[in-house]
Amino acid sequence: MEKGKIKRVIVDWAGTLIGSAIMAFGISSFLLPNQLSSGGFSGIATITYYLLKIPMGTVMIMLNIPLFIFAGYKLGREFLIKLIIGTISLSVFIDIFDKYPPITTDRFLACIYGGLIIGIGTAIILKVNSSTGGTDLIANIIKAYDNNISISKYLTIIDLAIIILNVLFFRQIEIGLYSIIAIYLYGKMVDVIFEGVYFTKLLFIISDKNEEISDSIEKNVKRGVTGLYGKGMYSDKDKLVLICAASRGDIYKIKKLAKEIDEKCFIVVANAREVLGEGFKQ
């Protein structure tokens, strides 16, 4: 096996173990002791934990066993190994952390910090293209059969159904409400780790003094400007639209420069989730 491949395997396995440990800490120290759910198989395992007193980690392994067969067949041996490592390590870590007292018994704090911590662990696992089983594994299997299927809405329905089961079992509507917050924060944290917190902004500037504004931005803010021709449908006149990608900190400077040159200029600021190229991510 080549050194590069050995290094990648070690990084993938280490990332899977670290991510699983972080997820388990969020579940056992925050969500589980407060009867909260993060959806998926962990939600079913939470109910089983309180109903039959079976360790949550054990239940999660049992639920995932049937999926291992399909995963090995459709997703390959390499992914299956990481899946087994992720599922077993998550289950073991959950049962280990469950032996210690919870960090907090305040459900509001638990849903916030639990959701954020689980999101961090999940993002690490996804970064190394691994899995801990559950609904995300179902998603990977379905994609392997048909990559064009949009399954996000179905997974959302599954998570909501499991949360409803938690509410019915514990007979407390607050459990469902707090669980929804945890799931939302968990998803947002994954987005933040993958895309970063400093979203790039995209400015569209329409003015009769395009050359002056463009020169001023390039000179004072050191950002490139692109001009695209458009047409004002109301005025029936051709217009040059300036487009500039900039960081959040540059927005005020660019708007100020544009307004100083042309008070009547029209400016639209939009979020750009990702920008690749010179001056941004490579």
C-alpha positions as CSV (number, residue, x, y, z in Angstrom):
1,M,0.0,0.0,0.0
2,E,1.4,3.4,-0.9
3,K,2.4,5.8,1.8
4,G,-0.2,8.4,0.6
5,K,-3.0,5.9,0.8
6,I,-1.8,4.7,4.2
7,K,-1.8,8.3,5.5
8,R,-5.3,8.9,4.1
9,V,-6.6,5.7,5.7
10,I,-5.2,6.7,9.1
11,V,-6.6,10.2,8.8
12,D,-10.0,8.8,7.8
13,W,-10.1,6.3,10.7
14,A,-8.9,8.9,13.2
15,G,-11.4,11.4,12.0
16,T,-14.2,8.8,12.3
17,L,-13.2,8.0,15.9
18,I,-12.8,11.6,17.0
19,G,-16.1,12.6,15.4
20,S,-17.9,9.7,17.0
21,A,-16.5,10.6,20.4
22,I,-17.6,14.2,20.0
23,M,-21.1,13.1,18.9
24,A,-21.4,10.6,21.8
25,F,-20.4,13.3,24.3
26,G,-23.2,15.6,22.9
27,I,-25.8,12.8,23.1
28,S,-24.9,11.3,26.5
29,S,-24.0,14.4,28.3
30,F,-26.7,16.7,27.0
31,L,-29.6,15.1,25.0
32,L,-30.1,11.7,26.5
33,P,-30.3,12.6,30.2
34,N,-32.8,15.3,29.3
35,Q,-34.9,12.9,27.1
36,L,-34.2,14.9,24.0
37,S,-33.7,13.5,20.5
38,S,-31.5,14.4,17.6
39,G,-33.8,12.4,15.3
40,G,-32.7,9.3,13.3
41,F,-31.8,6.0,15.1
42,S,-30.7,7.9,18.2
43,G,-34.3,9.0,18.7
44,I,-35.5,5.4,18.6
45,A,-32.7,4.4,20.9
46,T,-33.6,7.1,23.4
47,I,-37.1,5.7,23.7
48,T,-35.8,2.1,24.1
49,Y,-33.3,3.4,26.7
50,Y,-36.1,4.7,28.9
51,L,-38.6,2.0,28.1
52,L,-36.5,-1.2,28.3
53,K,-33.4,0.1,30.1
54,I,-31.2,-1.2,27.2
55,P,-28.0,0.8,26.8
56,M,-28.5,3.3,23.9
57,G,-25.3,2.3,22.2
58,T,-26.4,-1.3,22.1
59,V,-29.7,-0.4,20.5
60,M,-28.0,1.7,17.8
61,I,-25.7,-1.2,16.8
62,M,-28.7,-3.5,16.5
63,L,-30.7,-1.1,14.4
64,N,-27.7,-0.6,12.0
65,I,-26.8,-4.2,11.5
66,P,-29.3,-4.8,8.6
67,L,-27.9,-1.6,6.9
68,F,-24.4,-3.0,6.9
69,I,-25.3,-5.6,4.4
70,F,-26.6,-3.1,1.9
71,A,-23.8,-0.7,2.5
72,G,-21.1,-3.3,1.9
73,Y,-22.8,-4.3,-1.4
74,K,-23.5,-0.8,-2.8
75,L,-20.9,1.5,-1.2
76,G,-17.8,-0.7,-1.2
77,R,-15.4,-2.3,1.3
78,E,-13.5,0.9,2.2
79,F,-16.7,2.7,3.2
80,L,-18.1,-0.3,5.0
81,I,-14.9,-0.5,7.2
82,K,-15.3,3.2,8.1
83,L,-19.0,2.7,8.7
84,I,-18.4,-0.2,11.1
85,I,-15.7,1.8,12.9
86,G,-18.0,4.8,13.2
87,T,-21.1,2.9,14.3
88,I,-19.4,0.7,16.9
89,S,-17.2,3.6,18.3
90,L,-20.2,5.9,18.6
91,S,-22.2,3.2,20.4
92,V,-19.3,2.4,22.7
93,F,-18.6,6.1,23.5
94,I,-22.3,6.7,24.2
95,D,-22.4,3.9,26.8
96,I,-19.1,5.1,28.3
97,F,-20.2,8.8,28.6
98,D,-23.6,7.6,29.9
99,K,-21.9,6.4,33.1
100,Y,-21.0,10.0,34.1
101,P,-23.3,12.7,35.4
102,P,-24.9,15.0,32.7
103,I,-23.3,18.4,32.1
104,T,-26.7,20.1,32.6
105,T,-30.3,19.1,33.4
106,D,-31.6,22.4,31.9
107,R,-33.4,21.3,28.7
108,F,-32.9,24.6,27.0
109,L,-29.1,24.6,27.5
110,A,-29.0,20.9,26.7
111,C,-30.7,21.3,23.3
112,I,-28.4,24.2,22.3
113,Y,-25.1,22.7,23.4
114,G,-26.0,19.2,22.5
115,G,-27.1,20.2,19.0
116,L,-23.9,22.2,18.4
117,I,-21.6,19.5,19.8
118,I,-23.3,16.7,17.7
119,G,-23.0,19.0,14.7
120,I,-19.3,19.3,15.2
121,G,-18.8,15.6,15.5
122,T,-21.0,14.9,12.4
123,A,-19.1,17.4,10.3
124,I,-15.8,15.8,11.2
125,I,-17.2,12.4,10.2
126,L,-18.6,13.8,6.9
127,K,-15.2,15.5,6.2
128,V,-13.5,12.0,6.0
129,N,-16.4,10.6,4.0
130,S,-17.5,8.3,6.8
131,S,-20.7,7.5,8.6
132,T,-22.0,6.4,12.0
133,G,-25.0,4.7,10.5
134,G,-28.7,5.7,10.9
135,T,-30.6,7.9,8.5
136,D,-27.4,9.4,6.9
137,L,-26.4,5.8,6.0
138,I,-29.9,5.3,4.5
139,A,-29.3,8.4,2.4
140,N,-25.9,7.1,1.1
141,I,-27.5,3.8,0.2
142,I,-30.4,5.4,-1.7
143,K,-27.9,7.7,-3.5
144,A,-25.9,4.7,-4.6
145,Y,-29.0,3.3,-6.3
146,D,-30.1,6.6,-7.9
147,N,-28.0,9.8,-7.5
148,N,-30.8,11.9,-8.9
149,I,-33.3,11.2,-6.1
150,S,-33.8,14.1,-3.7
151,I,-34.1,12.4,-0.3
152,S,-33.6,15.4,2.1
153,K,-37.4,15.9,2.5
154,Y,-37.9,12.2,3.3
155,L,-35.1,12.2,5.9
156,T,-36.7,15.3,7.4
157,I,-40.0,13.5,7.6
158,I,-38.3,10.5,9.3
159,D,-36.7,12.8,11.9
160,L,-40.0,14.6,12.6
161,A,-41.8,11.2,12.9
162,I,-39.2,10.0,15.5
163,I,-39.5,13.3,17.4
164,I,-43.3,12.9,17.5
165,L,-42.8,9.3,18.9
166,N,-40.6,10.8,21.6
167,V,-43.3,13.4,22.5
168,L,-46.0,10.7,22.6
169,F,-43.8,8.4,24.7
170,F,-42.7,11.0,27.2
171,R,-46.0,12.9,27.0
172,Q,-44.3,16.3,27.0
173,I,-44.6,18.6,24.0
174,E,-41.6,20.6,25.2
175,I,-39.4,17.6,24.4
176,G,-40.3,17.8,20.7
177,L,-39.9,21.6,20.7
178,Y,-36.4,21.4,22.2
179,S,-35.5,18.5,20.0
180,I,-36.3,20.5,16.9
181,I,-34.0,23.3,18.1
182,A,-31.2,20.7,18.7
183,I,-31.7,19.3,15.1
184,Y,-31.7,22.7,13.6
185,L,-28.5,23.8,15.4
186,Y,-26.8,20.4,14.6
187,G,-27.5,21.1,10.8
188,K,-26.3,24.7,11.0
189,M,-23.1,23.7,12.7
190,V,-22.4,21.2,9.9
191,D,-22.9,24.0,7.4
192,V,-20.6,26.4,9.3
193,I,-17.8,23.8,9.4
194,F,-18.1,23.0,5.8
195,E,-18.7,26.5,4.4
196,G,-17.1,28.7,7.1
197,V,-18.7,31.5,9.1
198,Y,-17.4,34.3,6.9
199,F,-19.7,34.2,4.0
200,T,-18.6,36.2,1.0
201,K,-20.9,39.0,-0.2
202,L,-21.8,39.8,-3.8
203,L,-22.5,43.4,-4.8
204,F,-24.4,44.5,-7.9
205,I,-24.0,48.2,-8.6
206,I,-25.9,50.1,-11.3
207,S,-24.7,53.6,-12.0
208,D,-24.0,56.1,-14.8
209,K,-20.4,56.5,-13.4
210,N,-19.3,52.9,-13.7
211,E,-15.7,53.6,-14.6
212,E,-15.1,55.9,-11.6
213,I,-16.7,53.5,-9.2
214,S,-14.8,50.5,-10.6
215,D,-11.5,52.3,-10.4
216,S,-12.1,53.4,-6.9
217,I,-13.0,50.0,-5.7
218,E,-10.0,48.4,-7.3
219,K,-7.7,51.1,-5.9
220,N,-9.0,51.5,-2.4
221,V,-10.4,48.1,-1.5
222,K,-8.2,45.9,-3.8
223,R,-11.2,44.0,-5.1
224,G,-11.8,43.1,-8.8
225,V,-14.9,44.4,-10.5
226,T,-16.7,42.8,-13.5
227,G,-19.1,44.6,-15.8
228,L,-22.0,42.8,-17.4
229,Y,-24.5,44.4,-19.8
230,G,-28.1,44.4,-18.8
231,K,-31.3,46.2,-19.9
232,G,-33.6,48.3,-17.7
233,M,-37.1,47.0,-18.7
234,Y,-38.8,50.2,-17.4
235,S,-36.4,52.7,-19.1
236,D,-35.8,50.5,-22.1
237,K,-32.1,51.5,-21.9
238,D,-28.9,49.4,-21.8
239,K,-27.1,49.4,-18.5
240,L,-23.7,48.2,-17.4
241,V,-24.0,46.3,-14.1
242,L,-20.9,46.1,-11.9
243,I,-20.4,42.9,-10.0
244,C,-18.0,42.6,-7.1
245,A,-17.3,39.7,-4.7
246,A,-16.1,40.9,-1.4
247,S,-15.7,39.9,2.3
248,R,-18.2,41.1,4.8
249,G,-15.7,43.7,6.2
250,D,-15.3,45.3,2.7
251,I,-19.0,45.9,2.2
252,Y,-19.3,49.2,4.0
253,K,-16.2,50.6,2.3
254,I,-17.5,49.7,-1.2
255,K,-21.0,51.1,-0.5
256,K,-19.4,54.3,0.8
257,L,-17.1,54.7,-2.2
258,A,-20.0,54.1,-4.6
259,K,-22.3,56.6,-2.9
260,E,-19.6,59.3,-2.7
261,I,-19.1,59.0,-6.5
262,D,-22.8,58.7,-7.4
263,E,-25.5,59.3,-4.7
264,K,-28.2,57.9,-7.0
265,C,-26.4,54.6,-7.7
266,F,-28.4,51.4,-7.1
267,I,-26.7,48.7,-5.0
268,V,-27.8,45.2,-4.2
269,V,-25.9,43.1,-1.7
270,A,-26.4,39.3,-1.7
271,N,-24.8,36.3,0.0
272,A,-22.4,34.2,-2.0
273,R,-22.1,30.8,-0.2
274,E,-18.7,30.1,-1.7
275,V,-16.3,31.9,-3.9
276,L,-13.2,30.2,-5.5
277,G,-10.3,32.1,-7.1
278,E,-7.7,34.8,-6.5
279,G,-8.3,36.7,-3.3
280,F,-10.7,33.9,-2.0
281,K,-10.5,30.2,-1.4
282,Q,-8.3,28.3,-3.9
